[in-house]
Amino acid sequence: MKKVMTIFGAILFASTMLPSCGGGSVDVCKCLTEPGNSKYMQENEDACRDAISKEIGVDNWEKVNMSQNPEVSAKFDALARQCQ
């Protein structure tokens, strides 16, 4: 049990350190609702693209033709609804 707690502690410590090393995560809803010219979007453009893409299960959501891919479009719409 002590070994499990040590591993858990190490993981917890590492997860708190990652954001301070520039690998921080972004708020997907903020990515979807902030204007593209806002400071937040200018600072997080690539991270936002990657986070949204990961949420809907594609490599790059900006390159998906939503009218040709109704499954991805539905996932994107559901994500957008969660952020309202």
N, C-alpha and C positions, 0 to 999 in steps of 0.2 A: 504494500500500500504506500509506503514511503517513496518508493521509486516512481509510482504513478503520480504522486503529488509533486515530486521534483520535476518530472516531465511536464506536467500541467503548468507548473509555475514558470518553467522556461518558455513554454509556448505563449503563455499570457504576457510575459515580459517582452518577448520578441514582437508580439502583435501590437503592443503599445509603442514600441520603438519604430516600427516601419513608417507610420505617418510622418514622423519627424525626420525621416531620411529621404523625403521627397517622394515616397511611394504611397502617399496618402490616398484614400478613396474620396470620391466625390458623392454628392447627394444627387441621385438620378433625377428626382423630382425637380430639384433646383436647375439641373441641366435642361429639363424640358420646359421650364417656365420662365427662366431668366431671358431677357432680350440678348440676342447674339452679340450686341456691342457693349454689353455690361462688363464691368471689370472682372466679375466672377467668370463669365464665359471666355473672356480674353485670356485669363490665367489658366483655365481648365478645359479648353477646347478639345484637345486630344483625349484627355482623361474622360470627359463627358461622352465623346463619341464611343470610346471603348466600353464605358460602363453601360450605356444604352444598348450597344451591340450585344454585350454579354447577357443582359437581361432578356433580350428577345431571341437570343441564340443564333446570331449571325456574325460574320467576320467584321463587317462594316455596314451599319444600318443606312448610312448616307448613300451607299451605292446600290441599295435594294430598290427595285421597281415595285413599289407596293401594289400597284394595280395588276401586276403580273404574278404577285405572290400573296394571295389572300391569307394564308396561314400566318406569315410574318406580319402582315398588315393588322390582323386581328390581335396578335400579341402586342404590337406597338400601341394600338388603340386601347387595349386593356391596361397597359402600363400608364398611358396618358390619363385614363380615367382614375386610376389610383392616386394620381398626383393632383387631382382637382380639389 
